[in-house]
Each structure stands twice: as C-alpha cells, then as structure tokens.
Amino acid sequence: MCPLRYCVKRSVSGGTPKTGLTKGLEMTVRVAILDDYQNVALKLADWSKLGKDVEIKVFTEAVRRTPEDTIRDCKGFQVVSMMRERTPFPRQVIEGLPDLKLLITTGARNASIDMAACAERGIVVCGTSSFGNPTTGIAFGLMLELTRRIGWENARMKAGERWQVTLGADLEGATLGVLGLGKLGTRAAGVGKAFGMKVIAWSQNLTPEKCKEAGVEYASKEDLFRNADFVTIHLQLSDRTRGLVGTTELGLMKKSAYIVNTSRGPIIDEKALLAALNEGRIAGAGLDVFDVEPLPVDHPLRHMDNVVITPHLGYVSQQNYRGYFPDIVDDIRGWMDGKPVRVIAK
C-alpha cells in the first residue's frame, strides 16, 4: 500500500509522444515507478526525453504489497517500472491491470514476472543494463562485520563507551566456501583469494574443470559445508535451490563457521537457520536477503547478536542506479516510438 503522501507525481515537459499503439494520435501516457525507496528515480535520468504528455507517479514507501495492493496502485497506468523483485507481478496482477502495455524491470531478468501472462496480454516487457558487481562488496562487508565488528565498534566509540572490546578474527587463512561459481560467485572467489583465503566451491552443475579455470578447489556439497569457515551463497533462486541449505547442511558446519547470503532468502531454510543460530550450532550469519522483504520489524533476525543484517543492498549502488533509470527512460521512449528496446522474451 502506498498512501498518497508518500508518492511523487510529476509531468515532464518536452515533445509530444507517439506510439505504435496509438498510431500517432496524441495521448497522455501514465507511468508508475514502483518502490523507489531512496526517492532518486527522477533525479538520475533525463525524463524530459519522454515528452510533455507523460504523467509520472513515483511510489517511495517501502511496503510489502499484496496482489490487490499492486492492482489498486497501478490501475490506469499504461507503463509500470519495477525495481528488481520488490513488487511481484504474477498472473493475478497482470490480469487485474487492463491498461498495462509496458512493464519494465531493472536488470535483464526478473523471476517475479509471469512472462506467459504478459505474452498472452501483449504486454511488452523490457529490462535495463546493470553495473559491475555491488553484491560482492556487501558479502565481504558482512563477513568483516561478523569477524571484526567494525560497525558495532564505530557505534560504541561514538557513544563514548570504553576503548577496544572486540577480539576479531582475520579472513586471511580461512576457508571460503562458495555456493555457485557463476559470474557473481567467481567474483566473490577472486576477492576471497585477494584476502588470502583458501577458496572451495560447489553447485549442482559445477565441475572440477570449471573450478580449475577459476583458480579454486572443487568440493562436494558435504565437504564444502564441513570445511568452510565462511559459506557464501551466489545461486539463483529456483525450484532446485529453494531450501537448498537446511538442517542437514547447517549441521555439517563448524560451530565457528559463518554463513552469508546475498542471493535470495529462500535458498536457506529460515526455520533451520534460526534454530542453528539460537542453539549456537554455527557462529553466525550475514544476511542481505530474506524470505519476506521488507523484513518485518518484529522478525527474530532483527534481535539476534550473532546475526548481521542489511536491507537487500546487494544491487543498491549509485553506479547501478545511474544505469537503471536512464535505461528505463530509453525503454519507455522506444516503446512510445513503436521501437521497443531491451525486450525480455519469455
């Protein structure tokens, strides 16, 4: 739900838009920009490219929308721009938005869109480019906070508390277990090696040859969980990976080991993780992603001393956003001109 006081509504000046759908007739194109939590969408792109007959409404409140909420908020808009998977677009939502013609997601894919329903309705789905790999920085930031407690000690010093409490552990010499050695996992492995860590890796399709190419050691799933001092997850969420890390896997880990998840929350069985953390069966967890986002204020993870949490910051960087929003403008402009760009096929 997005109360009006949290929304920004703007008209953008410029030329008159023409779309293939309207065959050149003048019309007002209504654009909804969802989940702009930082309220930066209109600052990071030149929206005047869209012309004078474009009305933009920006939703800035961080909320968990039900399908009914999304239908209510987006009704009457021809164009909806999504920020990653913050608001899902299943069939129910798509069928409840008869005016929707163009759906834009940041990034090149979005598992929360029912692409078949869009195709049936003739809705064009477009994506954007992205920059670099900000997820890696978050993953290692979580590891450093878990071991060296930088943010915690910063807060203590600024509160005037006594000098030097933490006795931390170095990453150098520790074993990093990487789940998933694709683009993100390979980048994380490289950073781990730069820290002087031993890096081992596993995923369902990973081979020893692929590990050798990346300069890391192949391990079985069981050996990775047994031997890693840090397990970092870099897998896509799918039917195969949902709940991949559960009671059995957590039970294999050392009591001194940590698990870090910057991928998707449901890859770890949350109940199993909470039990392992509460019972001290692992040393701690660093989490940037959760089963339910935004994370409820009364969620137990918010109150655990052996957990470091961040609000899904993996892709939230200035460089990424400076790619996202200009591309969104270009996507809308291309669609209005009857020449859509960066179209995502089913």
Secondary structure, 3 states (H helix, E strand, C coil): CCCHHHEEEEEECCCCCCCCCCCCCCCCEEEEECCCCCCCHHHCCCHHHHCCCEEEEEECCCCCCCHHHHHHHHCCCCEEEECCCCCCECHHHHHCCCCCCEEEECCCCCCCECHHHHHHHCCEEECCCCCCCHHHHHHHHHHHHHHHCHHHHHHHHHCCCCCCCCCCCCCCCCEEEEECCCHHHHHHHHHHHHCCCEEEEECCCCCHHHHHHHCCEECCHHHHHHHCCEEEECCCCCCCCCCCECHHHHHHCCCCCEEEECCCHHHECHHHHHHHHHCCCCCEEEECCCCCCCCCCCCHHHHCCCEEECCCCCCCCHHHHHHHHHHHHHHHHHHHCCCCCCECCC
